[in-house]
Amino acid sequence: MRAAERALPVLVTALISSVVVFPASAYAFGTDEDHPPGKTPVGDASGNTLTAEATATRIKVTQVGGGPSGTAAKALAPVDPNWRPPACWYEPVATPEQLKNGVELLEQGKGESATILVTPSLGWGPGLMADHYEKGLKQSDGYEGYKNFNLGKDGSFWRGIVNESRKYDPEAYNCDKVLFWQDAGALPDNANAPTPDVLASYAYGQIKVPDTEVELKPAAKSTVNLPTWVWLDKATFKEVQVRAELEAAGVWAETTAKPIALHLEPGTEDAETYPASGDCRINDDGSIGTPYASGEAGKTPPCGIRYLRASNGEPYQLKASITWQISWEGSGGAQGKLPDGTFETDQDMTVQEVQAVNR
């Protein structure tokens, strides 16, 4: 049994009653903005933000540049269906003082529950915590114990954090190393360390691009066999830059989404797109397509649609999706690219027949 493998040798018989499986009632360490790791008052219980969420990350995400942020709940969809953001990573979650204080609260029965999270899915009771982190007893699987919570040492205890967007993915629990010590100023030597590329990938899922509502002429209503011009103005269509920072570990990354193309789907097979592929490339000035000008109704637009049949009471759903090119740079001079992303919205298109008048 997995829980038994985590037991200290002298506590095997007591393990079943001491270890529980997250998430129902685990007692986990985290911090709020007023008390980041290393700045919590020693022994001050109010300095601990206690949470039962394995997804309680300290990564701070802010938009630092570009155009206006979108308000839609959905995020960019990667063009590469095989690409996914990281499922989990390790973060510092407690100073020696915080850990000592938390164990004491458990021993006194004053904690929020009967256990402390030592992995995203395992909680330990006060007996196991004291034996391993205060008395220095080794675990049965070889992990060395700690003396007196490492008080006086410069560093933090780290634990796995689960990406909220992948919390039901089996890979989310790959970060199962039991709460461990890491000296200050260095990242763990582990494949799931929070390196700049991990933060950049995490930021990818936090990008809120402007909603894709294209300009149309004629607006809202179109006429059978007459082209509808489509465009996006350069003033509202700009790149978006998001910064993800894990201040406690001294790591950051800035991920930039740059719009590069618009793709149109008319919502019916009885239509033609311009260009035929439906892909309208971005212009040198950052705009897409060309605004309609008076007298050009019969001309072919560089970006647009021609409907061949009326919508007959039910408007067609014009799908407009923007392709965003994703790149990043981060601490230590790191940089790279991530898969392009798309953001799609629907617009109603009513198409009417040409009205003829007989005199």
C-alpha positions as CSV (number, residue, x, y, z in Angstrom):
1,M,0.0,0.0,0.0
2,R,1.3,3.4,-1.0
3,A,0.7,5.0,2.4
4,A,2.7,2.3,4.1
5,E,5.7,3.0,1.9
6,R,5.7,6.6,3.2
7,A,5.9,5.5,6.9
8,L,8.8,5.9,9.2
9,P,10.2,2.5,10.3
10,V,9.2,3.0,13.9
11,L,5.7,4.0,13.0
12,V,4.5,1.4,10.5
13,T,1.9,0.1,12.8
14,A,0.5,3.6,13.5
15,L,0.5,4.7,9.9
16,I,-3.1,3.8,9.0
17,S,-4.5,6.1,11.6
18,S,-1.9,8.9,11.0
19,V,-2.0,9.3,7.2
20,V,-5.0,10.3,5.2
21,V,-5.6,10.9,1.5
22,F,-6.1,14.5,0.3
23,P,-8.3,16.4,-0.4
24,A,-11.1,16.2,2.2
25,S,-9.3,17.4,5.4
26,A,-5.7,18.0,4.9
27,Y,-3.9,20.8,6.6
28,A,-1.6,22.5,4.0
29,F,0.9,25.3,4.1
30,G,0.7,28.4,2.0
31,T,1.2,32.1,2.3
32,D,-0.7,35.2,1.6
33,E,0.7,38.4,0.0
34,D,1.5,39.9,3.4
35,H,3.6,36.9,4.5
36,P,5.7,35.5,1.6
37,P,8.1,32.6,2.4
38,G,11.0,33.8,4.6
39,K,9.1,36.9,5.9
40,T,6.6,35.3,8.2
41,P,7.1,36.2,11.9
42,V,8.8,33.4,13.8
43,G,6.3,31.3,15.7
44,D,3.4,33.6,14.8
45,A,0.4,31.4,14.0
46,S,-1.3,34.3,12.2
47,G,1.5,34.3,9.7
48,N,0.4,31.0,8.2
49,T,-2.3,30.9,5.6
50,L,-3.7,27.4,6.0
51,T,-5.5,25.8,3.0
52,A,-6.7,22.4,2.0
53,E,-6.0,23.0,-1.7
54,A,-3.2,21.2,-3.4
55,T,-3.6,23.8,-6.2
56,A,-2.7,26.8,-4.0
57,T,0.2,28.1,-6.0
58,R,2.3,31.2,-5.1
59,I,3.0,32.0,-8.7
60,K,1.8,35.5,-9.3
61,V,0.5,36.3,-12.8
62,T,0.0,39.8,-14.0
63,Q,-0.5,41.4,-17.4
64,V,2.5,43.7,-17.9
65,G,2.1,44.9,-21.5
66,G,0.2,44.9,-24.7
67,G,-3.4,45.6,-25.6
68,P,-6.5,45.4,-23.4
69,S,-7.2,42.1,-21.6
70,G,-10.1,40.0,-22.7
71,T,-13.0,39.2,-20.4
72,A,-14.0,35.7,-21.7
73,A,-13.6,32.8,-19.3
74,K,-12.0,30.5,-21.8
75,A,-8.2,30.6,-22.5
76,L,-6.2,30.3,-25.7
77,A,-6.5,26.9,-27.3
78,P,-3.0,25.5,-28.4
79,V,-2.8,24.7,-32.1
80,D,-0.8,21.6,-31.2
81,P,-3.3,19.2,-29.7
82,N,-0.5,17.3,-28.0
83,W,0.8,20.3,-26.0
84,R,-0.3,20.8,-22.5
85,P,0.8,23.1,-19.7
86,P,2.7,21.5,-16.7
87,A,0.5,19.3,-14.6
88,C,2.5,20.0,-11.4
89,W,5.7,21.5,-10.1
90,Y,7.4,22.0,-6.7
91,E,7.2,25.3,-4.7
92,P,8.5,26.5,-1.3
93,V,5.6,26.2,1.1
94,A,7.0,26.7,4.6
95,T,9.9,28.2,6.5
96,P,11.4,26.2,9.4
97,E,9.4,28.4,11.8
98,Q,6.2,27.9,9.9
99,L,6.6,24.1,9.8
100,K,7.4,24.0,13.5
101,N,4.5,26.2,14.4
102,G,2.1,24.1,12.2
103,V,3.2,20.8,13.9
104,E,2.7,22.4,17.3
105,L,-0.8,23.5,16.3
106,L,-1.6,19.9,15.3
107,E,-0.3,18.5,18.5
108,Q,-2.4,20.9,20.5
109,G,-5.5,20.1,18.4
110,K,-5.7,23.7,17.2
111,G,-5.2,23.1,13.5
112,E,-7.8,23.2,10.7
113,S,-7.6,19.4,10.5
114,A,-5.7,16.4,11.8
115,T,-3.0,16.3,9.1
116,I,-0.5,18.4,7.2
117,L,-0.1,17.9,3.4
118,V,3.4,16.5,2.6
119,T,2.5,15.8,-1.1
120,P,-0.5,17.0,-3.1
121,S,-2.4,13.8,-2.1
122,L,-1.0,12.7,1.3
123,G,-1.4,14.2,4.7
124,W,0.6,13.3,7.8
125,G,-0.5,13.5,11.4
126,P,1.5,15.2,14.2
127,G,3.3,12.0,15.2
128,L,4.8,11.4,11.7
129,M,5.5,15.1,11.3
130,A,7.4,15.4,14.6
131,D,9.4,12.1,14.1
132,H,10.5,13.1,10.6
133,Y,11.0,16.9,10.8
134,E,11.9,17.4,14.4
135,K,13.5,14.1,15.6
136,G,15.2,13.3,12.3
137,L,14.0,9.8,11.7
138,K,14.5,8.4,8.2
139,Q,11.6,7.2,6.1
140,S,11.4,3.6,5.0
141,D,11.9,4.6,1.3
142,G,15.2,6.3,2.2
143,Y,14.3,10.0,2.7
144,E,16.5,11.4,5.4
145,G,14.8,13.1,8.3
146,Y,15.5,16.6,9.7
147,K,16.6,17.9,13.1
148,N,14.5,20.5,14.8
149,F,12.7,21.5,11.6
150,N,16.0,22.9,10.2
151,L,15.7,26.0,12.4
152,G,18.5,28.4,11.8
153,K,19.1,27.3,8.3
154,D,18.6,29.5,5.2
155,G,16.0,27.9,3.0
156,S,12.5,26.5,2.9
157,F,10.5,23.3,2.8
158,W,9.1,22.5,-0.7
159,R,6.1,20.5,-1.8
160,G,4.4,19.6,-5.1
161,I,1.7,21.9,-6.4
162,V,-1.0,20.8,-8.8
163,N,-2.0,22.9,-11.8
164,E,-5.7,23.9,-11.3
165,S,-6.4,23.3,-15.0
166,R,-5.1,19.7,-14.8
167,K,-6.1,18.6,-11.3
168,Y,-8.0,15.6,-12.6
169,D,-5.1,14.4,-14.8
170,P,-3.1,11.4,-13.5
171,E,0.1,13.4,-14.3
172,A,-0.9,16.0,-11.7
173,Y,0.3,13.7,-9.0
174,N,3.8,13.1,-10.4
175,C,5.2,15.6,-7.9
176,D,4.9,13.2,-5.0
177,K,8.2,13.8,-3.3
178,V,7.5,14.2,0.4
179,L,7.9,17.7,1.8
180,F,11.6,18.4,1.5
181,W,14.2,21.0,2.3
182,Q,15.8,23.2,-0.3
183,D,18.6,25.7,0.5
184,A,17.9,29.4,-0.4
185,G,19.0,30.6,-3.8
186,A,18.7,27.3,-5.6
187,L,16.0,25.3,-7.4
188,P,15.6,21.6,-6.7
189,D,17.5,19.2,-8.9
190,N,14.2,17.7,-10.2
191,A,12.4,17.4,-13.5
192,N,9.4,19.2,-11.9
193,A,11.4,22.2,-10.6
194,P,9.7,25.6,-11.3
195,T,12.2,26.7,-14.0
196,P,11.4,29.7,-16.3
197,D,10.0,27.4,-19.0
198,V,7.6,25.9,-16.5
199,L,6.4,29.3,-15.5
200,A,6.1,30.4,-19.1
201,S,3.9,27.4,-19.9
202,Y,1.8,28.1,-16.8
203,A,1.4,31.7,-17.9
204,Y,0.2,30.5,-21.3
205,G,-3.0,29.2,-19.7
206,Q,-3.5,32.6,-17.9
207,I,-3.4,34.8,-21.0
208,K,-6.6,36.7,-21.6
209,V,-6.6,38.0,-25.1
210,P,-9.0,40.6,-26.4
211,D,-12.4,39.2,-27.5
212,T,-12.4,38.5,-31.2
213,E,-15.3,40.7,-32.6
214,V,-14.5,41.6,-36.2
215,E,-15.8,44.7,-38.0
216,L,-18.3,43.9,-40.8
217,K,-19.7,45.9,-43.7
218,P,-22.6,45.5,-44.2
219,A,-22.9,45.2,-40.4
220,A,-25.0,42.3,-38.9
221,K,-26.9,41.9,-42.2
222,S,-25.5,40.7,-45.5
223,T,-27.0,40.3,-48.9
224,V,-26.9,37.1,-51.0
225,N,-24.0,37.2,-53.6
226,L,-22.6,40.6,-52.3
227,P,-19.3,40.4,-50.4
228,T,-19.1,41.2,-46.7
229,W,-15.9,43.0,-45.8
230,V,-14.2,41.9,-42.6
231,W,-11.4,43.6,-40.8
232,L,-9.8,44.3,-37.4
233,D,-8.4,47.6,-36.5
234,K,-4.7,47.9,-35.4
235,A,-5.6,50.2,-32.5
236,T,-7.5,47.5,-30.6
237,F,-5.6,44.4,-31.9
238,K,-2.3,44.3,-30.0
239,E,0.0,41.7,-28.5
240,V,-0.6,40.7,-24.8
241,Q,2.3,40.1,-22.4
242,V,1.8,38.2,-19.1
243,R,4.4,37.8,-16.3
244,A,4.4,34.7,-14.1
245,E,6.7,35.0,-11.1
246,L,7.5,32.7,-8.2
247,E,9.2,35.4,-6.0
248,A,10.0,32.9,-3.2
249,A,12.2,31.0,-5.6
250,G,13.6,34.0,-7.5
251,V,12.2,32.7,-10.9
252,W,10.1,34.5,-13.4
253,A,9.0,34.3,-17.1
254,E,7.1,36.7,-19.4
255,T,5.0,35.1,-22.0
256,T,3.9,37.2,-25.1
257,A,1.0,36.5,-27.3
258,K,1.2,38.2,-30.7
259,P,-1.7,38.2,-33.1
260,I,-0.7,36.9,-36.6
261,A,-3.8,35.8,-38.5
262,L,-7.6,35.8,-38.6
263,H,-9.5,32.7,-39.8
264,L,-13.1,32.9,-40.9
265,E,-15.8,30.1,-41.0
266,P,-19.1,31.4,-42.5
267,G,-21.3,29.0,-40.6
268,T,-22.7,27.5,-43.8
269,E,-21.4,25.6,-46.8
270,D,-23.3,28.0,-49.0
271,A,-20.6,30.7,-48.8
272,E,-17.2,31.7,-50.1
273,T,-14.4,33.2,-48.1
274,Y,-11.7,35.7,-49.2
275,P,-9.0,34.4,-49.4
276,A,-10.4,30.9,-50.2
277,S,-8.7,29.4,-47.3
278,G,-10.4,31.8,-44.9
279,D,-7.1,32.8,-43.5
280,C,-6.6,36.6,-43.4
281,R,-3.0,37.5,-42.7
282,I,-2.0,40.4,-40.5
283,N,-0.9,43.7,-42.2
284,D,2.4,45.4,-41.6
285,D,0.7,48.0,-39.4
286,G,-0.9,45.4,-37.2
287,S,-4.4,45.5,-38.7
288,I,-6.2,42.6,-40.5
289,G,-8.1,43.1,-43.7
290,T,-9.2,46.4,-45.1
291,P,-12.0,48.6,-43.9
292,Y,-14.9,49.0,-46.4
293,A,-15.0,52.2,-48.3
294,S,-18.0,53.7,-50.1
295,G,-18.4,52.5,-53.7
296,E,-16.6,49.2,-53.1
297,A,-19.7,47.0,-52.5
298,G,-19.1,45.0,-55.7
299,K,-15.4,44.5,-55.3
300,T,-13.6,41.5,-53.8
301,P,-12.3,42.3,-50.3
302,P,-8.9,41.1,-49.2
303,C,-10.6,39.6,-46.1
304,G,-14.3,38.7,-46.2
305,I,-17.2,36.4,-47.0
306,R,-19.8,36.1,-49.8
307,Y,-23.0,34.2,-48.8
308,L,-24.8,32.3,-51.6
309,R,-28.0,31.6,-49.8
310,A,-30.3,33.6,-47.4
311,S,-30.3,32.6,-43.8
312,N,-34.2,32.3,-43.8
313,G,-34.9,33.4,-40.2
314,E,-32.1,31.7,-38.4
315,P,-28.8,33.7,-38.6
316,Y,-25.6,31.9,-39.6
317,Q,-23.0,31.6,-36.9
318,L,-19.9,33.4,-38.3
319,K,-16.8,32.0,-36.5
320,A,-13.8,34.3,-36.2
321,S,-10.7,32.9,-34.7
322,I,-7.4,34.7,-34.1
323,T,-4.1,32.9,-34.2
324,W,-1.7,34.1,-31.6
325,Q,2.1,33.5,-31.8
326,I,3.5,32.7,-28.4
327,S,7.1,33.4,-27.2
328,W,8.7,33.9,-23.8
329,E,11.7,35.1,-21.9
330,G,12.7,34.6,-18.3
331,S,15.1,34.8,-15.5
332,G,18.7,33.9,-16.2
333,G,18.4,34.9,-19.8
334,A,16.2,31.9,-20.7
335,Q,13.9,32.3,-23.7
336,G,11.9,30.1,-26.1
337,K,8.7,29.6,-28.0
338,L,5.4,27.8,-27.3
339,P,2.8,26.5,-29.7
340,D,0.5,29.1,-31.4
341,G,-2.8,29.6,-29.7
342,T,-6.3,30.3,-31.1
343,F,-9.2,32.2,-29.7
344,E,-12.6,31.8,-31.3
345,T,-15.9,33.7,-31.0
346,D,-19.3,33.5,-32.8
347,Q,-21.2,36.3,-34.4
348,D,-24.8,36.2,-35.8
349,M,-25.0,36.8,-39.6
350,T,-28.4,37.5,-41.1
351,V,-28.3,37.1,-44.9
352,Q,-31.1,38.4,-47.0
353,E,-32.2,38.1,-50.6
354,V,-31.7,41.0,-53.0
355,Q,-35.0,42.9,-53.0
356,A,-36.3,43.8,-56.4
357,V,-39.0,46.4,-57.1
358,N,-41.2,46.3,-60.2
359,R,-42.7,49.5,-61.5
